[in-house]
Amino acid sequence: MDYSASGVKYLLWFMETRETVRLLKDHSPEEVRQMVLEKNIYQQKDRRRIINEYGCISRRIDAMPVKLRDLLFRADIGTSKLIVFISAMASDRLLFELVYEVYRVRIRLGEVEWADSALNIFFSAKAEQSELIAGWTEATIKKLKGTYTKFLLEAGLLRKEGGRSKKIVRPFIDQDLRQVLLEESMAKYLYALTGEQ
């Protein structure tokens, strides 16, 4: 999977992802796409925005094994949000690498502060490794930093503290989620969240 800056226009879309997975249980992807467009299930004002959102959510769902989709409805809200976040990581290489190389390392070291400097170092290192990322504008990188930070907050992996300060939260990993990730060869996503390995 190549790097992409398309994440600047995406959100985590937890509720929308759950609803789409629910619809896919009884309908084909094309039928669901039509329903999303005709009934405006995502409650967007612009048709293009609906199409882009469905495309992103669809890619994320495709990255989820069936067992993970099924768990999305049986699990508590916190675990369900982690599943949606994992699907975002599975479809966005840069997001996965950020979580694995920055968040995971901080969890392992027992750090509690999420500093903007860590994001700056990460993106600088990626720009040195990839000509594509090196060609991105500062505005694009700033938007990606903001988007990924929002994802981490929504998934419960960060918590806002007074002002701009953010604290790292070690997630509770449900045993069913752990088991599915290990069975489905998705251990690297588990380790990215827990700091294991």
Stockholm file with secondary structure:
# STOCKHOLM 1.0

chainA/1-197         MDYSASGVKYLLWFMETRETVRLLKDHSPEEVRQMVLEKNIYQQKDRRRIINEYGCISRRIDAMPVKLRDLLFRADIGTSKLIVFISAMASDRLLFELVYEVYRVRIRLGEVEWADSALNIFFSAKAEQSELIAGWTEATIKKLKGTYTKFLLEAGLLRKEGGRSKKIVRPFIDQDLRQVLLEESMAKYLYALTGEQ
#=GR chainA/1-197 SS CCCCSGGGGCCCCHHHHHHHHHHHTTSCHHHHHHHHHHHTTTCCSCHHHHHHHHHHHHHHHHTSCHHHHHHHHHSCHHHHHHHHHHHHHHTCHHHHHHIIIIIHHHHHHTCCBCCHHHHHHHHHHHHHHCHHHHTSCHHHHHHHHHHHHHHHHHTTSEEECSTTCEEECCCCCCHHHHHHHHHTTCHHHHHHHHCCC
#=GC SS_cons         CCCCSGGGGCCCCHHHHHHHHHHHTTSCHHHHHHHHHHHTTTCCSCHHHHHHHHHHHHHHHHTSCHHHHHHHHHSCHHHHHHHHHHHHHHTCHHHHHHIIIIIHHHHHHTCCBCCHHHHHHHHHHHHHHCHHHHTSCHHHHHHHHHHHHHHHHHTTSEEECSTTCEEECCCCCCHHHHHHHHHTTCHHHHHHHHCCC
//
